[in-house]
Amino acid sequence: MDSKTTIPAQLAELVTGACAKGQRTGGLEILDVLDALTAVPGIRSHHRPVFHYNEYELWAGPLRDIDYLERCLTRVRPLALRVAPEWVTVIPVGADKGVLLLRYPACAGEQLLRVDELEGAFDEQAARRFRHELQTLADHGLVHTYTRGGAHWMVGSETGTIVLDSWHALQSGSPSDRVEMLRSVDHALQWQRDLPTRRAGAAGRGRGLK
């Protein structure tokens, strides 16, 4: 992959090439695409069918699910949230599947890391900004139902900016739903803030057992 200006075109070429060269038919073409993406140096995946390359996310699946995700992202677009991705393109695969390409502009040029890959606490400014944006979401009557525990949070490798994936989990929320979302965010942020202390304590206990 070259510069960020050509990454979408290169990824699209990769997907269409995998379809053309693949051996599978009858709705299984998407498996050739998954195999091709898995083999590309620099593309990371914690679980197929979701892949990441720099600030880009690729998601392979049924077009009906991609259409639903587009509607969810359209709902939050007026809020200009940095935690949400922007829509780039969909590359059709077979008759009813495709590869969706999203971009997190808040993490331009960075790797998107999972929370469990971090060695220390969140950047405090990034944590406050993340909390503010989730408050904005709640203030508009919406909730992201996958905020609990940080499993669907990603962090920019250079700036520490925190973003969210799985925006198909967006829905309208009651006042209690919104309070619960923010409570889960506060809990996860505090858990990560306390991580260095917990690790130091564990290391001290380990030395004491020697």
C-alpha positions in Angstrom: 0.0 0.0 0.0 1.2 3.5 -0.9 0.0 6.8 0.3 -3.3 7.4 2.0 -4.7 9.0 -1.2 -4.4 5.7 -3.1 -5.2 3.2 -0.4 -9.0 3.0 -1.2 -8.2 2.3 -4.9 -5.6 -0.3 -4.0 -8.0 -2.1 -1.6 -10.7 -2.1 -4.2 -8.3 -3.5 -6.7 -7.3 -6.2 -4.2 -10.9 -7.2 -3.6 -11.9 -7.3 -7.3 -8.8 -9.2 -8.2 -9.5 -11.8 -5.5 -13.0 -12.3 -7.0 -11.6 -12.6 -10.5 -8.9 -15.1 -9.6 -10.9 -17.1 -7.0 -12.1 -20.6 -7.5 -15.3 -20.4 -5.4 -18.7 -19.7 -6.9 -22.3 -20.0 -5.8 -22.2 -17.2 -3.2 -18.9 -18.4 -1.7 -16.8 -15.8 -3.6 -16.5 -13.8 -0.4 -14.3 -16.5 1.1 -11.7 -15.9 -1.6 -11.8 -12.2 -0.7 -11.3 -13.0 3.0 -8.3 -15.3 2.2 -6.8 -12.5 0.0 -7.2 -9.8 2.7 -5.7 -12.1 5.3 -2.6 -12.6 3.2 -1.8 -8.9 2.7 1.2 -7.6 4.7 0.1 -4.7 7.0 -3.6 -5.6 7.1 -4.6 -6.6 10.6 -7.6 -8.6 11.7 -8.7 -9.5 15.2 -11.6 -11.5 13.8 -12.7 -12.1 10.3 -14.6 -10.7 8.4 -13.3 -7.3 9.8 -9.9 -6.0 8.7 -7.9 -2.8 9.4 -5.2 -1.0 7.4 -4.1 2.3 8.9 -7.2 4.3 9.5 -9.3 2.1 7.2 -11.7 -0.6 8.2 -12.9 -3.3 5.8 -16.0 -5.3 6.6 -17.1 -8.2 4.4 -20.7 -9.4 4.5 -24.2 -9.4 3.1 -25.2 -6.2 1.2 -28.4 -6.0 3.4 -26.2 -5.7 6.5 -24.0 -3.1 4.8 -27.1 -1.1 3.8 -28.3 -1.2 7.4 -24.9 0.1 8.6 -25.1 2.9 6.1 -28.4 4.0 7.5 -26.9 4.0 11.0 -24.0 6.1 10.0 -26.3 8.5 8.2 -28.1 9.1 11.4 -25.0 10.3 13.2 -23.3 12.1 10.3 -24.9 15.5 11.3 -23.3 15.2 14.7 -19.7 15.2 13.2 -18.5 12.7 15.7 -14.8 11.9 15.6 -15.5 8.5 17.2 -17.5 7.4 14.1 -16.1 6.5 10.7 -16.9 8.0 7.4 -18.3 6.0 4.5 -15.8 5.4 1.6 -17.2 2.8 -0.8 -18.7 -0.7 -1.2 -17.1 -3.2 -3.5 -19.6 -5.8 -4.7 -18.7 -9.5 -4.3 -21.0 -11.9 -6.1 -24.8 -11.3 -6.2 -25.6 -10.3 -2.6 -22.4 -9.6 -0.7 -19.7 -7.0 -0.6 -16.8 -5.4 1.1 -17.5 -2.1 2.9 -14.6 0.3 3.2 -14.8 2.8 6.1 -12.3 5.5 7.2 -11.6 7.0 10.6 -10.3 10.5 9.7 -9.6 11.2 13.4 -6.8 8.5 13.2 -5.4 9.4 9.7 -2.2 7.6 9.0 -2.3 5.6 12.3 -2.8 2.0 13.1 -6.1 1.2 14.9 -5.3 -0.7 18.1 -7.6 -2.6 20.3 -7.7 -1.6 23.9 -6.2 -4.8 25.1 -3.1 -4.0 23.0 -2.4 -0.9 25.0 0.5 -1.0 27.5 -0.7 1.9 29.5 -3.6 4.2 30.3 -5.6 6.2 27.7 -4.3 9.7 26.8 -6.4 11.8 29.2 -7.3 14.4 26.6 -8.4 11.7 24.2 -10.4 10.1 27.0 -12.2 13.3 27.8 -13.0 14.0 24.1 -14.3 10.4 23.7 -16.6 10.9 26.8 -17.8 14.2 25.4 -18.7 12.7 22.1 -20.7 9.9 23.7 -22.5 12.5 25.8 -23.3 14.3 22.5 -24.7 11.0 21.1 -26.9 10.5 24.3 -28.1 14.2 24.1 -29.5 13.4 20.7 -31.4 10.4 22.0 -29.1 7.8 20.6 -27.0 5.0 22.1 -24.2 2.7 20.9 -25.1 -0.5 22.6 -21.6 -2.0 22.3 -19.7 0.5 24.5 -19.5 -1.8 27.5 -16.1 -3.1 28.4 -14.2 -1.4 25.6 -14.3 -4.5 23.3 -15.4 -2.3 20.4 -13.2 0.7 21.1 -10.1 1.3 19.0 -7.2 3.6 19.7 -5.0 5.5 17.3 -1.4 4.3 17.6 0.2 7.8 17.5 -2.4 10.2 19.0 -4.2 7.9 21.3 -7.5 9.1 19.8 -10.4 6.7 20.8 -13.0 5.6 18.2 -15.8 3.1 18.1 -16.5 0.3 15.6 -19.7 -1.7 15.1 -22.0 1.2 14.4 -24.8 -1.2 13.4 -25.3 -1.2 17.2 -26.6 2.4 17.1 -30.2 2.8 18.2 -32.6 5.2 19.8 -32.3 5.0 23.5 -34.6 5.8 26.5 -33.2 8.1 29.2 -32.2 5.0 31.2 -30.5 3.5 28.2 -28.5 6.6 27.7 -27.5 6.8 31.4 -26.4 3.2 31.3 -24.3 3.8 28.1 -22.5 6.7 29.7 -22.0 4.7 33.0 -20.4 1.9 31.0 -18.1 4.4 29.3 -17.1 5.9 32.5 -16.4 2.5 34.0 -14.2 1.4 31.1 -12.3 4.7 31.1 -11.6 4.4 34.8 -10.5 0.8 34.4 -7.9 1.8 31.8 -6.8 4.8 33.9 -6.1 2.3 36.8 -4.2 -0.1 34.6 -0.7 1.1 35.4 -1.4 0.9 39.1 -2.8 -2.6 38.8 0.2 -3.7 36.8 2.6 -2.2 39.3 0.8 -3.9 42.2 0.9 -7.3 40.3 4.6 -6.8 39.7 5.2 -6.0 43.3 3.4 -9.1 44.5 5.4 -11.2 41.9 8.7 -10.0 43.4 7.4 -10.7 46.9 6.8 -14.4 45.9 10.5 -14.9 44.9 
